[in-house]
Amino acid sequence: MQRRSGLRGLSLDAARVPVRGVRKLTEDDLNERDPEIPYVKAEAAFRDLVCSLMERQDRMNEELFKRIVDLQYRVDDLEMDYSVLKERDHPAHKEGPR
């Protein structure tokens, strides 16, 4: 919303700069030698944070896969033990008095 002067019909606000121009000025500000916001340092810190989170997630996934494999081995061993016990206790295999 712009306010206009009644006498001359001129706007009291500064002329609007197109969004593209604002973005270009922002990029120039961030990339100059001594910016207020240390863009390069902020970018490096953000990249380090994201990489450390990804590495942590990879380590967690690896640990979960190891546990899943271990559980699978345990289940396989239990099934094998169960089948041996079942065959041993099956009535057809028992020798009893006739």
TORZA-591042 format. One record per residue: residue number from 1; residue in one letter; x negated, y, z negated of N, C-alpha, C in turn. Coordinates in nm, 2 decimals, padded with zeros to 4 digits. Each point is the difference from the previous one (the first is absolute). Example, Ala and Ser with C-alpha at 12.3 -4.5 7.8 and 13.67 -1.06 7.14 Angstrom:
residues 2
@num: 1&residuo: a&nc1: -01.32&nc2: -00.57&nc3: -00.78&cac1: 00.09&cac2: 00.12&cac3: 00.00&cc1: -00.09&cc2: 00.12&cc3: 00.00
@num: 2&residuo: s&nc1: 00.04&nc2: 00.11&nc3: 00.07&cac1: -00.09&cac2: 00.11&cac3: 00.00&cc1: 00.08&cc2: 00.11&cc3: -00.08
***
This chain:
residues 98
@num: 1&residuo: m&nc1: -00.09&nc2: -00.12&nc3: 00.00&cac1: 00.09&cac2: 00.12&cac3: 00.00&cc1: -00.09&cc2: 00.12&cc3: 00.00
@num: 2&residuo: q&nc1: 00.03&nc2: 00.09&nc3: 00.09&cac1: -00.08&cac2: 00.12&cac3: 00.01&cc1: 00.09&cc2: 00.12&cc3: -00.03
@num: 3&residuo: r&nc1: -00.06&nc2: 00.10&nc3: -00.07&cac1: 00.07&cac2: 00.12&cac3: -00.04&cc1: -00.04&cc2: 00.11&cc3: 00.10
@num: 4&residuo: r&nc1: 00.09&nc2: 00.07&nc3: 00.05&cac1: -00.04&cac2: 00.11&cac3: 00.10&cc1: 00.03&cc2: 00.14&cc3: -00.06
@num: 5&residuo: s&nc1: -00.08&nc2: 00.09&nc3: 00.04&cac1: 00.02&cac2: 00.13&cac3: -00.04&cc1: 00.12&cc2: 00.06&cc3: 00.07
@num: 6&residuo: g&nc1: 00.08&nc2: 00.08&nc3: -00.06&cac1: 00.12&cac2: 00.06&cac3: 00.06&cc1: -00.04&cc2: 00.11&cc3: 00.10
@num: 7&residuo: l&nc1: -00.11&nc2: 00.07&nc3: -00.03&cac1: -00.03&cac2: 00.11&cac3: 00.09&cc1: -00.07&cc2: -00.04&cc3: 00.13
@num: 8&residuo: r&nc1: -00.09&nc2: -00.09&nc3: -00.01&cac1: -00.08&cac2: -00.03&cac3: 00.12&cc1: 00.03&cc2: -00.14&cc3: 00.05
@num: 9&residuo: g&nc1: 00.07&nc2: -00.09&nc3: -00.07&cac1: 00.02&cac2: -00.13&cac3: 00.04&cc1: -00.12&cc2: -00.09&cc3: 00.00
@num: 10&residuo: l&nc1: -00.10&nc2: 00.04&nc3: -00.08&cac1: -00.12&cac2: -00.08&cac3: -00.01&cc1: 00.00&cc2: -00.10&cc3: -00.12
@num: 11&residuo: s&nc1: -00.06&nc2: -00.10&nc3: 00.02&cac1: 00.00&cac2: -00.10&cac3: -00.11&cc1: -00.10&cc2: 00.04&cc3: -00.11
@num: 12&residuo: l&nc1: 00.03&nc2: -00.02&nc3: -00.12&cac1: -00.09&cac2: 00.03&cac3: -00.11&cc1: -00.09&cc2: -00.11&cc3: -00.03
@num: 13&residuo: d&nc1: 00.03&nc2: -00.13&nc3: 00.04&cac1: -00.08&cac2: -00.11&cac3: -00.02&cc1: -00.11&cc2: -00.01&cc3: 00.11
@num: 14&residuo: a&nc1: -00.11&nc2: -00.07&nc3: -00.04&cac1: -00.10&cac2: -00.02&cac3: 00.10&cc1: 00.05&cc2: -00.09&cc3: 00.11
@num: 15&residuo: a&nc1: -00.06&nc2: 00.02&nc3: 00.12&cac1: 00.04&cac2: -00.08&cac3: 00.12&cc1: -00.02&cc2: -00.15&cc3: -00.03
@num: 16&residuo: r&nc1: 00.09&nc2: -00.08&nc3: 00.03&cac1: -00.02&cac2: -00.14&cac3: -00.02&cc1: -00.10&cc2: -00.06&cc3: 00.09
@num: 17&residuo: v&nc1: -00.09&nc2: -00.08&nc3: -00.06&cac1: -00.10&cac2: -00.07&cac3: 00.08&cc1: 00.05&cc2: -00.14&cc3: 00.03
@num: 18&residuo: p&nc1: -00.01&nc2: -00.04&nc3: 00.13&cac1: 00.04&cac2: -00.14&cac3: 00.03&cc1: -00.07&cc2: -00.10&cc3: -00.08
@num: 19&residuo: v&nc1: 00.07&nc2: -00.11&nc3: -00.02&cac1: -00.05&cac2: -00.11&cac3: -00.09&cc1: -00.13&cc2: -00.05&cc3: 00.06
@num: 20&residuo: r&nc1: -00.02&nc2: -00.01&nc3: 00.13&cac1: -00.12&cac2: -00.04&cac3: 00.06&cc1: -00.12&cc2: 00.09&cc3: -00.04
@num: 21&residuo: g&nc1: 00.03&nc2: 00.13&nc3: -00.01&cac1: -00.10&cac2: 00.10&cac3: -00.04&cc1: -00.04&cc2: -00.02&cc3: -00.14
@num: 22&residuo: v&nc1: 00.10&nc2: -00.02&nc3: -00.09&cac1: -00.03&cac2: -00.02&cac3: -00.14&cc1: -00.08&cc2: -00.13&cc3: -00.02
@num: 23&residuo: r&nc1: 00.03&nc2: -00.10&nc3: 00.07&cac1: -00.08&cac2: -00.13&cac3: -00.02&cc1: -00.14&cc2: 00.02&cc3: 00.05
@num: 24&residuo: k&nc1: -00.02&nc2: 00.08&nc3: 00.11&cac1: -00.13&cac2: 00.02&cac3: 00.05&cc1: -00.08&cc2: 00.08&cc3: -00.11
@num: 25&residuo: l&nc1: 00.06&nc2: 00.11&nc3: -00.05&cac1: -00.07&cac2: 00.08&cac3: -00.11&cc1: -00.03&cc2: -00.09&cc3: -00.12
@num: 26&residuo: t&nc1: 00.09&nc2: -00.09&nc3: -00.04&cac1: -00.02&cac2: -00.09&cac3: -00.11&cc1: -00.12&cc2: -00.09&cc3: 00.03
@num: 27&residuo: e&nc1: -00.01&nc2: -00.06&nc3: 00.11&cac1: -00.11&cac2: -00.08&cac3: 00.04&cc1: -00.13&cc2: 00.08&cc3: 00.00
@num: 28&residuo: d&nc1: 00.01&nc2: 00.12&nc3: 00.06&cac1: -00.13&cac2: 00.08&cac3: 00.00&cc1: -00.04&cc2: 00.03&cc3: -00.14
@num: 29&residuo: d&nc1: 00.09&nc2: 00.03&nc3: -00.09&cac1: -00.03&cac2: 00.03&cac3: -00.14&cc1: -00.07&cc2: -00.12&cc3: -00.07
@num: 30&residuo: l&nc1: 00.06&nc2: -00.12&nc3: 00.03&cac1: -00.05&cac2: -00.12&cac3: -00.07&cc1: -00.14&cc2: -00.04&cc3: 00.05
@num: 31&residuo: n&nc1: -00.03&nc2: 00.03&nc3: 00.13&cac1: -00.12&cac2: -00.04&cac3: 00.06&cc1: -00.11&cc2: 00.10&cc3: 00.00
@num: 32&residuo: e&nc1: 00.02&nc2: 00.12&nc3: -00.06&cac1: -00.10&cac2: 00.10&cac3: 00.00&cc1: -00.11&cc2: -00.04&cc3: -00.10
@num: 33&residuo: r&nc1: -00.11&nc2: 00.07&nc3: 00.00&cac1: -00.12&cac2: -00.04&cac3: -00.08&cc1: 00.03&cc2: 00.00&cc3: -00.15
@num: 34&residuo: d&nc1: 00.07&nc2: 00.10&nc3: -00.05&cac1: 00.02&cac2: 00.01&cac3: -00.14&cc1: 00.15&cc2: 00.02&cc3: -00.03
@num: 35&residuo: p&nc1: 00.08&nc2: -00.10&nc3: 00.02&cac1: 00.15&cac2: 00.01&cac3: -00.02&cc1: 00.03&cc2: 00.00&cc3: -00.14
@num: 36&residuo: e&nc1: 00.12&nc2: 00.06&nc3: -00.03&cac1: 00.05&cac2: 00.00&cac3: -00.14&cc1: 00.03&cc2: -00.15&cc3: -00.04
@num: 37&residuo: i&nc1: 00.05&nc2: -00.07&nc3: 00.09&cac1: 00.03&cac2: -00.15&cac3: -00.03&cc1: -00.11&cc2: -00.07&cc3: 00.07
@num: 38&residuo: p&nc1: -00.08&nc2: -00.08&nc3: -00.08&cac1: -00.11&cac2: -00.08&cac3: 00.07&cc1: 00.06&cc2: -00.12&cc3: 00.07
@num: 39&residuo: y&nc1: 00.04&nc2: 00.03&nc3: 00.12&cac1: 00.07&cac2: -00.10&cac3: 00.08&cc1: -00.09&cc2: -00.13&cc3: 00.02
@num: 40&residuo: v&nc1: -00.12&nc2: 00.01&nc3: 00.03&cac1: -00.09&cac2: -00.11&cac3: 00.02&cc1: -00.01&cc2: -00.09&cc3: -00.12
@num: 41&residuo: k&nc1: -00.02&nc2: 00.07&nc3: -00.12&cac1: -00.01&cac2: -00.07&cac3: -00.12&cc1: 00.13&cc2: -00.07&cc3: -00.04
@num: 42&residuo: a&nc1: 00.12&nc2: 00.08&nc3: 00.02&cac1: 00.13&cac2: -00.06&cac3: -00.03&cc1: 00.03&cc2: -00.12&cc3: 00.09
@num: 43&residuo: e&nc1: -00.04&nc2: 00.01&nc3: 00.13&cac1: 00.02&cac2: -00.11&cac3: 00.09&cc1: -00.08&cc2: -00.12&cc3: -00.04
@num: 44&residuo: a&nc1: -00.13&nc2: 00.02&nc3: -00.04&cac1: -00.08&cac2: -00.11&cac3: -00.05&cc1: 00.05&cc2: -00.07&cc3: -00.12
@num: 45&residuo: a&nc1: 00.05&nc2: 00.09&nc3: -00.10&cac1: 00.05&cac2: -00.06&cac3: -00.12&cc1: 00.13&cc2: -00.08&cc3: 00.03
@num: 46&residuo: f&nc1: 00.08&nc2: 00.05&nc3: 00.08&cac1: 00.13&cac2: -00.07&cac3: 00.04&cc1: -00.04&cc2: -00.13&cc3: 00.07
@num: 47&residuo: r&nc1: -00.10&nc2: 00.00&nc3: 00.09&cac1: -00.04&cac2: -00.12&cac3: 00.07&cc1: -00.05&cc2: -00.11&cc3: -00.10
@num: 48&residuo: d&nc1: -00.08&nc2: 00.05&nc3: -00.09&cac1: -00.06&cac2: -00.09&cac3: -00.11&cc1: 00.11&cc2: -00.06&cc3: -00.08
@num: 49&residuo: l&nc1: 00.10&nc2: 00.08&nc3: -00.04&cac1: 00.11&cac2: -00.05&cac3: -00.08&cc1: 00.08&cc2: -00.11&cc3: 00.08
@num: 50&residuo: v&nc1: 00.03&nc2: 00.03&nc3: 00.13&cac1: 00.08&cac2: -00.10&cac3: 00.08&cc1: -00.08&cc2: -00.13&cc3: 00.02
@num: 51&residuo: c&nc1: -00.13&nc2: 00.02&nc3: 00.02&cac1: -00.09&cac2: -00.12&cac3: 00.02&cc1: -00.01&cc2: -00.08&cc3: -00.13
@num: 52&residuo: s&nc1: -00.01&nc2: 00.06&nc3: -00.11&cac1: -00.01&cac2: -00.07&cac3: -00.13&cc1: 00.13&cc2: -00.07&cc3: -00.03
@num: 53&residuo: l&nc1: 00.12&nc2: 00.06&nc3: 00.04&cac1: 00.12&cac2: -00.07&cac3: -00.03&cc1: 00.02&cc2: -00.12&cc3: 00.10
@num: 54&residuo: m&nc1: -00.05&nc2: 00.01&nc3: 00.12&cac1: 00.01&cac2: -00.11&cac3: 00.09&cc1: -00.09&cc2: -00.11&cc3: -00.04
@num: 55&residuo: e&nc1: -00.12&nc2: 00.03&nc3: -00.05&cac1: -00.09&cac2: -00.10&cac3: -00.05&cc1: 00.06&cc2: -00.07&cc3: -00.12
@num: 56&residuo: r&nc1: 00.06&nc2: 00.07&nc3: -00.09&cac1: 00.06&cac2: -00.06&cac3: -00.12&cc1: 00.11&cc2: -00.09&cc3: 00.05
@num: 57&residuo: q&nc1: 00.08&nc2: 00.04&nc3: 00.09&cac1: 00.11&cac2: -00.08&cac3: 00.05&cc1: -00.05&cc2: -00.13&cc3: 00.06
@num: 58&residuo: d&nc1: -00.11&nc2: 00.01&nc3: 00.08&cac1: -00.07&cac2: -00.12&cac3: 00.06&cc1: -00.05&cc2: -00.09&cc3: -00.11
@num: 59&residuo: r&nc1: -00.06&nc2: 00.05&nc3: -00.10&cac1: -00.04&cac2: -00.09&cac3: -00.11&cc1: 00.11&cc2: -00.07&cc3: -00.07
@num: 60&residuo: m&nc1: 00.11&nc2: 00.08&nc3: -00.02&cac1: 00.12&cac2: -00.06&cac3: -00.06&cc1: 00.06&cc2: -00.11&cc3: 00.08
@num: 61&residuo: n&nc1: 00.01&nc2: 00.02&nc3: 00.13&cac1: 00.05&cac2: -00.10&cac3: 00.10&cc1: -00.09&cc2: -00.12&cc3: 00.00
@num: 62&residuo: e&nc1: -00.13&nc2: 00.02&nc3: 00.00&cac1: -00.09&cac2: -00.12&cac3: -00.01&cc1: 00.02&cc2: -00.08&cc3: -00.12
@num: 63&residuo: e&nc1: 00.01&nc2: 00.07&nc3: -00.12&cac1: 00.03&cac2: -00.08&cac3: -00.12&cc1: 00.13&cc2: -00.07&cc3: 00.00
@num: 64&residuo: l&nc1: 00.10&nc2: 00.06&nc3: 00.06&cac1: 00.13&cac2: -00.07&cac3: 00.01&cc1: -00.01&cc2: -00.12&cc3: 00.09
@num: 65&residuo: f&nc1: -00.07&nc2: 00.01&nc3: 00.11&cac1: -00.02&cac2: -00.12&cac3: 00.09&cc1: -00.07&cc2: -00.11&cc3: -00.07
@num: 66&residuo: k&nc1: -00.11&nc2: 00.04&nc3: -00.08&cac1: -00.07&cac2: -00.11&cac3: -00.07&cc1: 00.09&cc2: -00.07&cc3: -00.10
@num: 67&residuo: r&nc1: 00.09&nc2: 00.08&nc3: -00.07&cac1: 00.09&cac2: -00.07&cac3: -00.09&cc1: 00.10&cc2: -00.09&cc3: 00.07
@num: 68&residuo: i&nc1: 00.05&nc2: 00.05&nc3: 00.11&cac1: 00.09&cac2: -00.08&cac3: 00.08&cc1: -00.06&cc2: -00.13&cc3: 00.04
@num: 69&residuo: v&nc1: -00.12&nc2: 00.00&nc3: 00.05&cac1: -00.07&cac2: -00.12&cac3: 00.05&cc1: -00.03&cc2: -00.09&cc3: -00.12
@num: 70&residuo: d&nc1: -00.04&nc2: 00.06&nc3: -00.12&cac1: -00.02&cac2: -00.09&cac3: -00.12&cc1: 00.13&cc2: -00.06&cc3: -00.04
@num: 71&residuo: l&nc1: 00.11&nc2: 00.07&nc3: 00.00&cac1: 00.13&cac2: -00.06&cac3: -00.04&cc1: 00.04&cc2: -00.11&cc3: 00.10
@num: 72&residuo: q&nc1: -00.03&nc2: 00.02&nc3: 00.13&cac1: 00.04&cac2: -00.10&cac3: 00.10&cc1: -00.08&cc2: -00.13&cc3: -00.03
@num: 73&residuo: y&nc1: -00.13&nc2: 00.01&nc3: -00.03&cac1: -00.08&cac2: -00.12&cac3: -00.04&cc1: 00.06&cc2: -00.06&cc3: -00.12
@num: 74&residuo: r&nc1: 00.04&nc2: 00.07&nc3: -00.10&cac1: 00.05&cac2: -00.05&cac3: -00.12&cc1: 00.13&cc2: -00.08&cc3: 00.03
@num: 75&residuo: v&nc1: 00.09&nc2: 00.06&nc3: 00.08&cac1: 00.13&cac2: -00.06&cac3: 00.03&cc1: -00.03&cc2: -00.13&cc3: 00.08
@num: 76&residuo: d&nc1: -00.10&nc2: 00.00&nc3: 00.09&cac1: -00.03&cac2: -00.12&cac3: 00.08&cc1: -00.05&cc2: -00.11&cc3: -00.10
@num: 77&residuo: d&nc1: -00.09&nc2: 00.04&nc3: -00.09&cac1: -00.05&cac2: -00.10&cac3: -00.10&cc1: 00.12&cc2: -00.06&cc3: -00.09
@num: 78&residuo: l&nc1: 00.09&nc2: 00.09&nc3: -00.04&cac1: 00.11&cac2: -00.05&cac3: -00.08&cc1: 00.09&cc2: -00.09&cc3: 00.08
@num: 79&residuo: e&nc1: 00.03&nc2: 00.03&nc3: 00.13&cac1: 00.08&cac2: -00.09&cac3: 00.08&cc1: -00.07&cc2: -00.13&cc3: 00.02
@num: 80&residuo: m&nc1: -00.13&nc2: 00.00&nc3: 00.02&cac1: -00.07&cac2: -00.13&cac3: 00.02&cc1: 00.01&cc2: -00.08&cc3: -00.13
@num: 81&residuo: d&nc1: -00.03&nc2: 00.06&nc3: -00.12&cac1: 00.01&cac2: -00.07&cac3: -00.12&cc1: 00.15&cc2: -00.05&cc3: -00.03
@num: 82&residuo: y&nc1: 00.10&nc2: 00.08&nc3: 00.04&cac1: 00.13&cac2: -00.05&cac3: -00.02&cc1: 00.04&cc2: -00.12&cc3: 00.09
@num: 83&residuo: s&nc1: -00.05&nc2: 00.01&nc3: 00.13&cac1: 00.02&cac2: -00.12&cac3: 00.08&cc1: -00.07&cc2: -00.12&cc3: -00.05
@num: 84&residuo: v&nc1: -00.12&nc2: 00.01&nc3: -00.05&cac1: -00.06&cac2: -00.12&cac3: -00.06&cc1: 00.07&cc2: -00.05&cc3: -00.12
@num: 85&residuo: l&nc1: 00.05&nc2: 00.08&nc3: -00.09&cac1: 00.08&cac2: -00.04&cac3: -00.11&cc1: 00.13&cc2: -00.06&cc3: 00.04
@num: 86&residuo: k&nc1: 00.06&nc2: 00.06&nc3: 00.10&cac1: 00.13&cac2: -00.06&cac3: 00.05&cc1: -00.02&cc2: -00.14&cc3: 00.06
@num: 87&residuo: e&nc1: -00.10&nc2: -00.02&nc3: 00.07&cac1: -00.03&cac2: -00.13&cac3: 00.06&cc1: -00.03&cc2: -00.10&cc3: -00.11
@num: 88&residuo: r&nc1: -00.07&nc2: 00.04&nc3: -00.10&cac1: -00.04&cac2: -00.09&cac3: -00.11&cc1: 00.12&cc2: -00.04&cc3: -00.08
@num: 89&residuo: d&nc1: 00.09&nc2: 00.09&nc3: -00.02&cac1: 00.12&cac2: -00.03&cac3: -00.08&cc1: 00.12&cc2: -00.05&cc3: 00.08
@num: 90&residuo: h&nc1: -00.01&nc2: -00.02&nc3: 00.12&cac1: 00.11&cac2: -00.04&cac3: 00.09&cc1: 00.03&cc2: -00.15&cc3: -00.04
@num: 91&residuo: p&nc1: 00.12&nc2: -00.04&nc3: -00.01&cac1: 00.04&cac2: -00.13&cac3: -00.04&cc1: -00.05&cc2: -00.11&cc3: 00.09
@num: 92&residuo: a&nc1: -00.02&nc2: 00.03&nc3: 00.13&cac1: -00.04&cac2: -00.11&cac3: 00.10&cc1: -00.15&cc2: -00.03&cc3: -00.03
@num: 93&residuo: h&nc1: -00.07&nc2: 00.09&nc3: -00.06&cac1: -00.14&cac2: -00.03&cac3: -00.03&cc1: -00.03&cc2: -00.06&cc3: -00.13
@num: 94&residuo: k&nc1: 00.10&nc2: 00.00&nc3: -00.09&cac1: -00.01&cac2: -00.06&cac3: -00.13&cc1: 00.00&cc2: -00.15&cc3: 00.00
@num: 95&residuo: e&nc1: -00.08&nc2: -00.06&nc3: -00.07&cac1: 00.00&cac2: -00.14&cac3: -00.02&cc1: 00.06&cc2: -00.03&cc3: -00.14
@num: 96&residuo: g&nc1: 00.11&nc2: -00.06&nc3: 00.00&cac1: 00.06&cac2: -00.04&cac3: -00.12&cc1: 00.03&cc2: -00.14&cc3: -00.01
@num: 97&residuo: p&nc1: 00.05&nc2: -00.05&nc3: -00.11&cac1: 00.04&cac2: -00.15&cac3: -00.02&cc1: 00.11&cc2: -00.03&cc3: 00.10
@num: 98&residuo: r&nc1: -00.01&nc2: -00.13&nc3: 00.05&cac1: 00.11&cac2: -00.04&cac3: 00.09&cc1: 00.08&cc2: -00.11&cc3: -00.06
***
